[in-house]
Amino acid sequence: MKYLKSIITLLTICLATTFSATEKEPAKETKKLRTEIVTMLGSKIPIVFEKSENIDVSFMINQNNEIVVVSVESEKTEFNSFVKRKLNYKKINVTNTIKNKVYIVPVKVNVNLK
């Protein structure tokens, strides 16, 4: 019986530390923030996509109210570079944002034939 209690206690401690150590999911974007990001990217993307894609762009807003791109979930490295070039360290005019918090904006890219 004592052995069973020890195993249950050990299992409970392991599960508690595992769940408390997992990173929380980044915050979802606000509508104004998404609109500003999409406007900054523009409607003319110079990369050819064979199919429409939904791409998540993760970023933070620093103390100077500038966007810092954390990651772009795209297989096309050209698109990753394009997004970083267009957004990184650009001032944003949206208020009520939390500084240094990771935001995720889904960007839909439609098929274009160049």
C-alpha positions in Angstrom: 0.0 0.0 0.0 2.8 2.4 0.9 4.5 1.6 -2.5 1.2 2.4 -4.4 0.9 5.8 -2.6 4.5 6.6 -3.5 3.9 5.8 -7.1 0.7 7.9 -7.3 2.5 10.8 -5.5 5.4 10.6 -7.9 3.1 10.4 -10.9 1.1 13.4 -9.7 4.3 15.5 -9.2 5.5 14.6 -12.7 2.3 15.5 -14.4 2.0 18.8 -12.5 5.5 19.9 -13.5 4.9 18.9 -17.1 1.7 20.8 -17.4 3.1 23.9 -15.7 6.2 24.0 -17.8 4.4 23.9 -21.2 4.4 27.2 -23.0 1.1 29.0 -23.3 -0.2 29.5 -26.8 0.5 33.0 -28.2 -2.3 35.5 -28.2 -4.6 35.8 -31.1 -4.7 39.0 -33.1 -7.1 41.8 -32.7 -9.0 43.0 -35.8 -7.3 46.4 -35.9 -3.9 44.8 -35.7 -4.7 42.3 -38.4 -5.9 45.1 -40.7 -2.8 47.1 -40.2 -0.5 44.1 -40.9 -2.4 43.2 -44.1 -2.3 46.8 -45.3 1.5 46.9 -44.7 2.0 43.7 -46.7 -0.1 45.0 -49.6 -2.1 43.2 -52.2 0.7 42.6 -54.7 2.9 39.8 -53.5 5.8 39.2 -55.9 5.9 35.4 -55.2 4.1 32.8 -57.3 2.0 30.3 -55.3 0.6 27.2 -57.0 -2.3 26.9 -54.6 -4.0 29.2 -52.0 -2.4 29.0 -48.6 -3.2 30.2 -45.1 0.1 31.3 -43.5 0.5 32.3 -39.8 2.7 35.2 -39.1 3.9 35.5 -35.5 5.2 38.8 -34.2 5.7 40.9 -31.2 5.4 44.7 -30.7 8.4 46.2 -28.9 8.6 49.2 -26.6 9.0 51.6 -29.6 5.7 50.3 -31.0 7.5 48.5 -33.8 6.7 45.1 -35.2 9.3 42.3 -34.6 8.6 39.3 -36.8 9.1 36.1 -34.8 8.2 33.5 -37.4 6.4 32.9 -40.7 4.9 29.5 -41.2 5.5 29.1 -44.9 7.5 26.6 -46.9 8.6 29.3 -49.4 11.7 31.1 -48.1 11.0 33.9 -50.5 7.7 34.7 -48.8 9.3 34.5 -45.4 11.9 37.1 -46.5 9.2 39.2 -48.1 7.1 39.4 -44.9 10.2 40.1 -42.7 11.3 42.9 -45.1 7.9 44.5 -45.2 7.1 44.2 -41.4 10.3 44.0 -39.3 10.8 47.2 -37.3 8.0 49.1 -38.9 6.0 51.4 -36.6 2.4 50.4 -36.0 -0.5 52.8 -35.3 -2.6 50.4 -33.2 -3.2 51.3 -29.5 -4.0 48.9 -26.6 -1.5 46.3 -27.6 0.5 44.5 -25.1 4.3 45.0 -25.5 6.5 41.9 -26.0 3.5 39.6 -26.4 3.5 37.2 -29.3 0.6 37.8 -31.7 -0.4 35.5 -34.6 -2.0 36.9 -37.7 -3.3 34.4 -40.4 -2.5 35.7 -43.9 -4.4 34.1 -46.8 -2.4 34.1 -50.0 -4.3 33.4 -53.2 -3.0 31.8 -56.3 -1.3 34.3 -58.7 0.2 33.6 -62.1 3.2 35.8 -62.6 
